[in-house]
Amino acid sequence: MPVTDPALESRDLPWEELKQAATAAMQRAYVPYSKFPVGAAALIDDGRIISGCNVENASYGLTLCAECALVSSLAMTGGGRIVAFSCVDGSGNTLMPCGRCRQLLYEFRAPGMVLQTVSGIRTMDEVLPDAFGPENLS
């Protein structure tokens, strides 16, 4: 499936730097059970790049995904909104965030947020259409 808006590909975003930051984060993942390291990185609206990795737990349900670690880092380092996002597996291949993680990222998105996906650059609205978010709560 091609990129819906080719202008997204040409936006002046540091995609290579994001992928490198995600790869560096992935190398710090704690994955003794699944052996499936994941790293994530995001460009924040103030210009920072933050990252996160997955951290497993013997009680599997307590495992933290890379996106959770990234959002926690975002909150701990001053907040802001995610402009662009990249996620990689142990081989450095682009990964698509699962539905739960898409919802988590949606909460902290900047308007027009874009993601590297296995099918190209997509907007958050494309990967989580008709999402429920803070704007739905009064």
Backbone as ProteinMPNN parsed JSONL, in Angstrom:
{"seq_chain_A": "MPVTDPALESRDLPWEELKQAATAAMQRAYVPYSKFPVGAAALIDDGRIISGCNVENASYGLTLCAECALVSSLAMTGGGRIVAFSCVDGSGNTLMPCGRCRQLLYEFRAPGMVLQTVSGIRTMDEVLPDAFGPENLS", "coords_chain_A": {"N_chain_A": [[0.848, -1.175, 0.0], [0.756, 2.102, -0.957], [2.187, 5.225, 0.241], [-0.183, 7.433, 1.509], [-0.107, 10.217, 1.314], [2.257, 11.622, -0.508], [3.746, 13.825, 0.239], [4.333, 13.469, 2.878], [6.547, 11.793, 2.975], [8.544, 13.47, 2.057], [8.715, 15.432, 3.938], [10.617, 17.514, 6.057], [11.988, 15.718, 8.048], [13.884, 13.954, 10.511], [14.318, 11.076, 9.667], [16.271, 9.025, 9.429], [17.899, 9.501, 11.659], [16.011, 9.076, 13.668], [15.502, 6.334, 13.309], [18.037, 5.324, 13.91], [18.219, 6.074, 16.624], [16.122, 4.554, 17.663], [17.141, 2.018, 17.146], [19.435, 2.025, 18.768], [18.168, 2.179, 21.266], [16.777, -0.258, 21.215], [18.891, -2.018, 21.532], [19.3, -1.961, 24.21], [17.236, -3.266, 25.34], [15.456, -5.38, 27.634], [14.997, -8.553, 27.457], [14.689, -11.375, 28.382], [12.893, -13.485, 28.129], [11.168, -13.523, 25.78], [13.061, -12.984, 23.883], [12.888, -11.003, 21.991], [13.795, -8.12, 21.144], [12.816, -4.68, 21.176], [12.914, -1.379, 19.973], [12.11, 2.071, 20.242], [11.658, 5.36, 18.927], [11.14, 8.894, 18.996], [10.435, 12.052, 17.518], [10.042, 15.048, 19.117], [7.842, 17.855, 19.577], [9.369, 20.007, 20.429], [11.822, 19.616, 19.359], [13.474, 17.709, 20.515], [14.743, 14.318, 20.555], [13.47, 11.393, 21.732], [13.597, 8.148, 23.3], [12.799, 4.615, 23.753], [12.735, 1.278, 25.152], [11.684, -2.192, 25.13], [10.857, -3.88, 28.186], [10.919, -6.767, 29.775], [9.154, -8.981, 32.082], [9.069, -11.527, 34.556], [6.499, -12.105, 35.311], [4.51, -12.119, 32.898], [2.422, -10.333, 32.088], [3.167, -7.933, 33.169], [5.077, -6.842, 31.602], [6.74, -4.202, 29.918], [6.232, -2.319, 27.048], [8.17, -0.965, 24.295], [7.067, 1.426, 23.387], [5.611, 2.258, 25.629], [7.702, 2.784, 27.392], [8.887, 4.881, 26.008], [6.863, 6.871, 26.06], [6.705, 7.258, 28.79], [9.26, 8.306, 29.239], [8.944, 10.659, 27.796], [7.066, 12.043, 29.408], [8.585, 12.273, 31.752], [10.676, 13.9, 30.976], [9.829, 16.446, 30.481], [7.582, 16.581, 28.882], [5.504, 17.328, 26.028], [4.698, 16.964, 22.521], [4.374, 14.282, 20.196], [5.859, 14.299, 17.091], [6.965, 12.744, 15.028], [7.549, 9.231, 14.578], [9.346, 6.192, 15.113], [9.923, 2.682, 15.055], [11.678, -0.308, 15.85], [12.745, -3.757, 15.313], [14.782, -6.485, 16.617], [16.555, -6.856, 14.525], [16.731, -4.438, 13.38], [14.692, -3.848, 11.674], [11.809, -2.091, 10.534], [9.007, -1.819, 12.655], [5.497, -2.137, 13.141], [3.548, -0.46, 15.454], [1.513, -2.138, 17.888], [-2.101, -2.293, 18.361], [-2.754, -1.395, 20.978], [-0.504, 0.115, 21.595], [-0.613, 2.015, 19.586], [-2.825, 3.455, 20.432], [-1.784, 4.501, 22.797], [0.279, 6.144, 21.775], [-1.303, 7.887, 20.293], [-2.507, 9.475, 22.229], [-0.496, 11.242, 22.884], [0.182, 12.628, 20.616], [1.242, 15.074, 18.202], [-0.498, 17.477, 16.175], [-0.986, 16.098, 12.984], [0.895, 14.075, 13.285], [3.308, 11.648, 12.248], [4.277, 8.293, 11.302], [6.83, 5.841, 10.821], [6.122, 3.024, 9.031], [5.623, -0.465, 8.189], [4.614, -0.294, 5.692], [5.334, 2.144, 4.692], [5.442, 5.758, 5.233], [3.045, 6.923, 7.424], [0.166, 8.723, 8.616], [-0.885, 9.348, 12.003], [-3.655, 9.311, 12.155], [-4.259, 7.658, 10.021], [-3.288, 5.172, 10.85], [-4.699, 4.699, 13.124], [-7.645, 4.986, 12.772], [-10.612, 6.911, 13.422], [-10.212, 7.217, 16.18], [-10.491, 7.097, 19.772], [-10.039, 9.637, 22.044], [-8.528, 12.172, 24.199], [-10.012, 14.388, 23.411], [-12.57, 13.429, 23.267], [-13.574, 13.341, 25.769], [-15.464, 15.139, 28.107]], "CA_chain_A": [[0.0, 0.0, 0.0], [1.625, 3.278, -1.036], [1.941, 6.337, 1.157], [-1.373, 8.173, 1.118], [0.29, 11.577, 0.963], [3.7, 11.616, -0.774], [4.394, 14.946, 0.924], [4.805, 12.99, 4.174], [7.889, 11.245, 2.763], [9.507, 14.526, 1.8], [8.783, 16.377, 5.054], [11.974, 17.648, 6.59], [12.038, 15.005, 9.317], [15.13, 13.179, 10.615], [13.941, 9.659, 9.721], [17.441, 8.171, 9.682], [18.277, 9.716, 13.057], [15.014, 8.39, 14.494], [15.733, 4.888, 13.22], [19.261, 5.055, 14.664], [17.896, 6.186, 18.048], [15.308, 3.378, 17.985], [18.049, 0.866, 17.141], [20.249, 2.122, 19.984], [17.289, 1.824, 22.378], [16.519, -1.693, 21.106], [20.055, -2.739, 22.03], [19.237, -1.936, 25.677], [16.022, -3.977, 25.766], [15.585, -6.493, 28.58], [14.071, -9.523, 26.87], [15.168, -12.728, 28.643], [11.85, -14.489, 27.888], [10.766, -13.581, 24.37], [14.232, -12.778, 23.013], [12.413, -10.124, 20.91], [14.01, -6.731, 21.545], [12.153, -3.622, 20.407], [13.292, -0.015, 20.312], [11.242, 3.1, 19.658], [12.173, 6.728, 19.044], [10.18, 9.896, 18.528], [10.772, 13.463, 17.452], [9.072, 15.804, 19.911], [7.582, 19.164, 18.979], [10.387, 20.985, 20.813], [13.063, 19.255, 18.683], [14.166, 16.585, 21.154], [14.449, 12.945, 20.167], [13.446, 10.525, 22.901], [13.51, 6.746, 22.906], [12.421, 3.642, 24.765], [12.888, -0.122, 24.766], [10.82, -3.068, 25.904], [11.417, -4.431, 29.414], [10.068, -7.897, 30.145], [9.028, -9.349, 33.481], [8.703, -12.936, 34.709], [5.041, -12.068, 35.272], [4.443, -11.577, 31.541], [1.496, -9.216, 31.967], [3.8, -6.704, 33.658], [6.058, -6.404, 30.619], [6.553, -2.862, 29.363], [6.619, -2.225, 25.644], [9.057, 0.153, 23.973], [6.258, 2.641, 23.289], [5.322, 2.677, 27.009], [8.933, 3.385, 27.918], [9.06, 6.153, 25.31], [5.891, 7.84, 26.578], [7.132, 7.557, 30.156], [10.394, 9.215, 29.091], [8.39, 11.941, 27.362], [6.497, 12.702, 30.579], [9.644, 12.554, 32.723], [11.66, 14.871, 30.479], [9.241, 17.748, 30.205], [6.367, 16.523, 28.081], [5.528, 17.716, 24.625], [3.872, 16.179, 21.603], [5.134, 13.486, 19.242], [5.737, 14.738, 15.706], [7.313, 11.617, 14.165], [7.819, 8.041, 15.388], [9.941, 5.033, 14.46], [10.034, 1.524, 15.946], [12.441, -1.359, 15.179], [12.945, -5.039, 15.977], [16.161, -6.834, 16.91], [17.376, -6.78, 13.313], [16.671, -3.071, 12.866], [13.569, -3.712, 10.737], [10.688, -1.281, 11.001], [7.861, -2.523, 13.239], [4.255, -1.383, 13.307], [3.038, -0.584, 16.825], [0.244, -2.853, 18.038], [-3.239, -1.406, 18.601], [-2.635, -0.772, 22.3], [0.547, 1.135, 21.524], [-1.112, 3.11, 18.741], [-3.682, 4.264, 21.302], [-0.888, 5.214, 23.701], [0.921, 7.198, 20.996], [-2.35, 8.839, 19.901], [-2.723, 10.378, 23.366], [0.593, 12.211, 22.972], [0.52, 13.049, 19.255], [1.101, 16.439, 17.727], [-1.319, 17.46, 14.961], [-0.275, 15.629, 11.798], [1.944, 13.109, 13.626], [3.561, 10.605, 11.257], [5.012, 7.117, 11.759], [7.407, 4.917, 9.854], [5.453, 1.74, 9.151], [6.104, -1.461, 7.232], [4.099, 0.07, 4.367], [5.69, 3.526, 4.388], [5.11, 6.793, 6.214], [1.591, 7.07, 7.611], [-0.26, 9.62, 9.697], [-1.518, 8.648, 13.125], [-5.066, 9.107, 11.82], [-4.357, 6.509, 9.119], [-3.026, 3.909, 11.545], [-5.706, 4.543, 14.183], [-8.79, 5.803, 12.331], [-11.76, 7.059, 14.322], [-9.711, 6.946, 17.517], [-11.054, 7.719, 20.966], [-8.951, 10.336, 22.726], [-8.88, 13.186, 25.202], [-11.033, 15.298, 22.891], [-13.883, 12.81, 23.426], [-13.981, 13.461, 27.172], [-15.802, 16.529, 28.425]], "C_chain_A": [[0.895, 1.24, 0.0], [1.262, 4.325, 0.013], [0.762, 7.141, 0.624], [-1.026, 9.574, 0.628], [1.799, 11.605, 0.745], [4.44, 12.758, -0.096], [4.922, 14.515, 2.295], [6.231, 12.458, 4.067], [8.921, 12.358, 2.669], [9.559, 15.564, 2.913], [10.185, 16.384, 5.617], [12.033, 17.043, 7.99], [13.274, 14.107, 9.342], [14.878, 11.672, 10.713], [15.126, 8.759, 10.036], [17.899, 8.3, 11.13], [17.293, 9.028, 14.008], [15.242, 6.878, 14.488], [17.003, 4.502, 13.983], [19.011, 5.109, 16.172], [17.055, 4.992, 18.499], [16.185, 2.128, 18.056], [18.931, 0.87, 18.385], [19.423, 1.743, 21.211], [17.033, 0.317, 22.395], [17.673, -2.493, 21.692], [20.119, -2.764, 23.556], [18.012, -2.683, 26.223], [16.365, -5.127, 26.713], [14.54, -7.533, 28.176], [14.513, -10.979, 27.115], [14.155, -13.822, 28.295], [11.501, -14.62, 26.418], [11.967, -13.557, 23.424], [13.876, -11.904, 21.811], [12.583, -8.671, 21.342], [13.327, -5.75, 20.594], [12.665, -2.284, 20.903], [12.38, 0.954, 19.599], [11.896, 4.462, 19.86], [11.149, 7.684, 18.449], [10.82, 11.276, 18.508], [9.663, 14.216, 18.166], [8.955, 17.211, 19.332], [8.559, 20.253, 19.403], [11.758, 20.652, 20.224], [13.838, 18.111, 19.307], [13.833, 15.276, 20.446], [14.535, 12.117, 21.437], [13.276, 9.091, 22.428], [13.07, 5.88, 24.067], [12.636, 2.241, 24.226], [11.925, -0.97, 25.594], [11.589, -3.663, 27.075], [10.461, -5.52, 29.89], [10.105, -8.16, 31.643], [8.613, -10.814, 33.54], [7.182, -13.101, 34.781], [4.691, -11.35, 33.972], [3.539, -10.359, 31.387], [2.076, -7.885, 32.432], [4.861, -6.165, 32.717], [5.713, -5.018, 30.094], [7.031, -2.854, 27.918], [7.507, -1.003, 25.432], [8.282, 1.469, 23.92], [5.89, 3.167, 24.679], [6.535, 3.366, 27.617], [9.164, 4.759, 27.292], [8.118, 7.209, 25.885], [6.227, 8.215, 28.02], [8.31, 8.53, 30.137], [9.918, 10.605, 28.676], [7.843, 12.712, 28.568], [7.593, 13.133, 31.557], [10.618, 13.644, 32.271], [11.034, 16.191, 30.03], [8.012, 17.754, 29.33], [6.577, 16.979, 26.659], [4.662, 16.78, 23.812], [4.754, 15.501, 20.566], [4.82, 13.939, 17.821], [5.949, 13.571, 14.744], [7.796, 10.465, 15.032], [8.397, 6.922, 14.533], [10.114, 3.921, 15.49], [10.738, 0.404, 15.178], [12.5, -2.629, 16.016], [14.443, -5.294, 16.166], [17.095, -6.817, 15.725], [17.392, -5.379, 12.716], [15.572, -2.851, 11.843], [12.46, -2.885, 11.36], [9.564, -2.183, 11.511], [6.665, -1.588, 13.289], [3.805, -1.545, 14.754], [1.708, -1.338, 16.848], [-0.875, -1.841, 18.328], [-3.16, -0.684, 19.929], [-1.622, 0.364, 22.249], [0.155, 2.298, 20.621], [-1.987, 4.038, 19.568], [-2.835, 5.098, 22.255], [-0.215, 6.383, 22.987], [-0.078, 8.291, 20.61], [-2.564, 9.896, 20.99], [-1.705, 11.52, 23.381], [1.019, 12.759, 21.613], [0.424, 14.57, 19.092], [0.161, 16.385, 16.523], [-0.472, 17.032, 13.765], [0.841, 14.637, 12.073], [2.057, 12.03, 12.561], [4.425, 9.5, 11.859], [5.659, 6.411, 10.579], [6.69, 3.595, 10.082], [6.027, 0.785, 8.112], [5.618, -1.155, 5.82], [4.36, 1.53, 4.026], [5.303, 4.48, 5.5], [3.592, 6.969, 6.232], [1.323, 8.12, 8.683], [-0.853, 8.776, 10.811], [-2.981, 8.368, 12.816], [-5.26, 7.939, 10.858], [-4.172, 5.19, 9.859], [-3.961, 3.674, 12.725], [-6.917, 5.407, 13.827], [-9.911, 5.811, 13.377], [-11.397, 6.792, 15.775], [-10.496, 7.677, 18.587], [-9.891, 8.373, 21.699], [-9.448, 11.376, 23.691], [-9.981, 14.127, 24.729], [-12.445, 14.733, 23.015], [-14.415, 12.906, 24.862], [-14.316, 14.915, 27.452], [-15.718, 16.784, 29.896]], "O_chain_A": [[1.721, 1.392, 0.9], [0.175, 4.304, 0.59], [0.712, 7.486, -0.557], [-1.587, 10.055, -0.356], [2.555, 11.613, 1.717], [5.647, 12.663, 0.122], [5.854, 15.125, 2.818], [7.035, 12.656, 4.979], [10.045, 12.208, 3.148], [10.367, 16.491, 2.846], [10.858, 15.354, 5.642], [12.117, 17.76, 8.987], [13.667, 13.561, 8.311], [15.193, 11.059, 11.733], [14.999, 7.826, 10.828], [18.25, 7.301, 11.757], [17.695, 8.468, 15.028], [15.181, 6.227, 15.531], [17.035, 3.458, 14.635], [19.534, 4.28, 16.916], [17.254, 4.476, 19.598], [15.992, 1.279, 18.926], [19.149, -0.18, 18.99], [19.924, 1.059, 22.103], [17.066, -0.311, 23.453], [17.45, -3.545, 22.29], [20.91, -3.513, 24.13], [17.79, -2.719, 27.433], [17.418, -5.756, 26.603], [13.361, -7.412, 28.507], [14.693, -11.734, 26.159], [14.539, -14.986, 28.179], [11.537, -15.721, 25.869], [11.891, -14.053, 22.3], [14.474, -12.036, 20.744], [11.643, -8.054, 21.844], [13.269, -5.964, 19.383], [12.83, -2.078, 22.105], [11.93, 0.693, 18.483], [12.6, 4.684, 20.845], [10.4, 7.34, 17.534], [11.635, 11.618, 19.366], [8.485, 14.042, 17.857], [9.875, 17.693, 18.672], [8.579, 21.324, 18.796], [12.746, 21.315, 20.541], [14.769, 17.591, 18.692], [12.781, 15.142, 19.82], [15.549, 12.136, 22.135], [12.862, 8.846, 21.295], [12.977, 6.334, 25.208], [12.71, 2.029, 23.016], [11.416, -0.526, 26.623], [12.79, -3.919, 26.989], [9.351, -5.243, 30.343], [10.954, -7.644, 32.369], [7.885, -11.289, 32.669], [6.646, -14.125, 34.357], [4.586, -10.123, 33.942], [3.862, -9.445, 30.628], [1.53, -6.826, 32.119], [5.48, -5.139, 33.002], [4.548, -4.701, 29.855], [8.122, -3.336, 27.616], [7.583, -0.12, 26.286], [8.782, 2.506, 24.357], [5.857, 4.379, 24.892], [6.412, 4.401, 28.272], [9.588, 5.692, 27.974], [8.546, 8.329, 26.164], [6.052, 9.366, 28.42], [8.353, 9.471, 30.929], [10.439, 11.611, 29.157], [8.127, 13.899, 28.727], [7.534, 14.225, 32.121], [11.306, 14.242, 33.098], [11.647, 16.955, 29.286], [7.451, 18.815, 29.057], [7.701, 17.008, 26.157], [3.979, 15.912, 24.355], [5.75, 16.066, 20.115], [3.662, 13.959, 17.403], [5.213, 13.42, 13.769], [8.38, 10.682, 16.094], [7.998, 6.726, 13.385], [10.413, 4.185, 16.654], [10.448, 0.179, 14.003], [12.335, -2.605, 17.236], [15.267, -4.418, 15.903], [18.313, -6.768, 15.899], [17.997, -5.156, 11.667], [15.513, -1.798, 11.209], [12.204, -2.969, 12.561], [9.218, -3.181, 10.879], [6.821, -0.379, 13.462], [3.693, -2.673, 15.233], [0.885, -1.195, 15.944], [-0.601, -0.656, 18.518], [-3.461, 0.506, 20.008], [-1.855, 1.443, 22.795], [0.548, 3.439, 20.867], [-1.911, 5.258, 19.43], [-3.134, 6.268, 22.494], [-0.146, 7.487, 23.528], [0.26, 9.474, 20.602], [-2.776, 11.071, 20.691], [-2.007, 12.625, 23.832], [2.118, 13.3, 21.484], [-0.366, 15.241, 19.756], [0.038, 15.329, 15.902], [0.628, 17.546, 13.56], [1.658, 14.374, 11.19], [1.052, 11.554, 12.033], [5.196, 9.729, 12.791], [5.109, 6.383, 9.478], [6.653, 3.096, 11.207], [6.821, 1.184, 7.26], [6.152, -1.698, 4.852], [3.685, 2.096, 3.166], [4.886, 4.057, 6.579], [2.954, 7.141, 5.194], [2.161, 8.367, 9.55], [-1.269, 7.638, 10.594], [-3.497, 7.308, 13.172], [-6.31, 7.296, 10.872], [-4.826, 4.199, 9.534], [-4.011, 2.57, 13.266], [-7.189, 6.417, 14.476], [-10.114, 4.841, 14.108], [-12.185, 6.207, 16.517], [-11.086, 8.73, 18.344], [-8.871, 7.731, 21.946], [-10.644, 11.459, 23.974], [-10.785, 14.607, 25.528], [-13.419, 15.474, 22.882], [-15.575, 12.585, 25.123], [-13.561, 15.817, 27.089], [-15.97, 17.903, 30.344]]}, "name": "protein", "num_of_chains": 1, "seq": "MPVTDPALESRDLPWEELKQAATAAMQRAYVPYSKFPVGAAALIDDGRIISGCNVENASYGLTLCAECALVSSLAMTGGGRIVAFSCVDGSGNTLMPCGRCRQLLYEFRAPGMVLQTVSGIRTMDEVLPDAFGPENLS"}
